[in-house]
Amino acid sequence: MNVTVVGTGYVGLVTGCCLAEAGHQVVCVDNNQQKVADLKKGLVPIFEPGLEEVMQSNIKQAQLFFTTDLAEGVKDAEAIFLALPTPPQEDGSADLSAVLAVAKQLSDCLPAHYCVVIDKSTVPVGTAGAVRQAIANKATTEFDVVSNPEFLREGFAVKDFMEPERVVVGVTSDKAEMVMRKLYASFVNEGRPLYITDPATAELTKYAANTFLVTKISFMNEIAQLCERMGADVEVLRQAIGADSRIGHKFLYPGIGSGGSCFPKDVRALKHMSQEHNYDFKLIQAAMSVNENQPLVLTEKINQHFKDDVKGKTFALWGLAFKPNTDDIRDAPALVIIEELLKAGASVTAYDPEAGEHVRQRYADNPKLTIVSDKYEALKGASALLIATEWQEFRDSDPRQIADGLNQPLIFDGRNIFKTDDVQAAGFTYYSIGRKPVVQ
Ligand SMILES: NC(=O)c1ccc[n+]([C@@H]2O[C@H](COP(=O)([O-])OP(=O)(O)OC[C@H]3O[C@@H](n4cnc5c(N)ncnc54)[C@H](O)[C@@H]3O)[C@@H](O)[C@H]2O)c1
């Protein structure tokens, strides 16, 4: 099929590349000229495992094109994906300005044949209708608007798109359903479910999924608090409750909270939607406030250990991305920790395998934050090591080298990446989440 994807961010670029890989003819449109110029040269602007290979091979095979010109990009399209940002507004609601602006532009340049416009962005219930209205304003050809929320995880985006656990499609016509079935045919073979429903259900499904995941993590973070107070071990507890198939092992890891571009904003948006519909969704507020407080759980441990005197001290920070295998620092818990330490007069030397440059740009004029390109280099002259992201390369570290680099063998682990027995044997004082501290 001829497919256009508008927006070439984490979702749009992956969608475009994977649809091209599946044999569709894809044009990606973005209004960022520099980004499009780089994409045309085969340069991937984000870190996403496997994406570069898929992108470059499809450019080479003339399956994948990039442009800044929306009208040019959609002229042959049978399906037009909108993968545009929907950031939170002050009141928590999703900002639909990019989505509606492109919909308005489409009303002037819809192709001369039937097409479907697909909301891939995470958008509040009712957006499919609003997009339809904006396009119908001037459009003269037949079209449908479909809701098709994306569930990919950054870090596994290509795999998740190519082998989705499910695809959800909200349609209002049989014709649109047929287009969507054809589009996803190769992705949902081998028994992967394709749920066809109405747009409202599809739109709400995405918010329900993300809010459930944040609630699950927040629940474990509260259990971790109890473990610390009651002398229990959250690691064993986590494994034991996860073994119950009704609970499952995933998303049961306590830590310094979940960040990223999606969870915090989607939870706030669902809260806002609930309020608009006069429903007091009590769990949301609790899950949100536990999550927001979670990075401070680590800084409280630091303050306690140093008796509120961190001024003038340097801390090594491993991990800046909001989770491993991505360079995305949007709402990353590491940033809260940096802010807290800088506010208290400490300095931070940070390392992340992929996200360092983004943080360097953000704090360009702050001499108290240094970004280095080697994890062991970050340790030099530091009073302690803090771990904010569970990258595999941190798990694989040599404890002796950590101890040699630091001023003293002291770790504050916000992701529980080490076994307490191992760090104890290596001579560390070690604080983690929901487990007894190791004090030498
Ligand atoms: N990032 C994720 O893991 C993820 C997962 C599922 C769903 N989502 C949702 O998908 C949507 C997109 O998220 P993202 O992370 O890909 O965003 P992003 O910010 O990485 O990318 C958005 C892209 O849209 C482009 N853009 C903005 N306005 C435009 C316009 N008027 N015309 C053309 N291009 C325009 C930007 O230049 C950018 O390249 C959001 O609603 C998000 O909530 C994201």
The ligand as an ORCA input file, in Angstrom:
! r2SCAN-3c Opt
* xyz 0 1
  N       7.713      7.616     22.359
  C       7.025      6.523     22.635
  O       7.545      5.541     23.147
  C       5.550      6.456     22.329
  C       4.898      5.215     22.400
  C       3.553      5.153     22.097
  C       2.864      6.310     21.748
  N       3.509      7.502     21.717
  C       2.748      8.692     21.303
  O       3.052      8.963     19.931
  C       3.047     10.377     19.695
  C       4.387     10.810     19.117
  O       5.373     10.561     20.096
  P       6.932     10.604     19.764
  O       7.632     10.142     20.977
  O       7.172      9.907     18.469
  O       7.125     12.194     19.562
  P       8.415     12.960     19.042
  O       8.392     14.258     19.694
  O       9.618     12.061     19.156
  O       8.154     13.138     17.466
  C       7.205     13.988     16.919
  C       7.650     14.404     15.513
  O       6.613     15.175     14.935
  C       7.199     16.257     14.219
  N       6.208     17.322     14.070
  C       5.693     18.137     15.020
  N       4.768     18.948     14.485
  C       4.689     18.640     13.168
  C       3.915     19.135     12.072
  N       3.030     20.107     12.246
  N       4.099     18.580     10.859
  C       5.002     17.588     10.678
  N       5.757     17.079     11.674
  C       5.603     17.597     12.905
  C       8.396     16.653     15.063
  O       9.350     17.373     14.301
  C       8.906     15.286     15.509
  O       9.850     14.760     14.596
  C       2.694     11.026     21.036
  O       1.305     11.207     21.091
  C       3.106      9.961     22.033
  O       2.377     10.052     23.219
  C       4.844      7.601     21.976
*
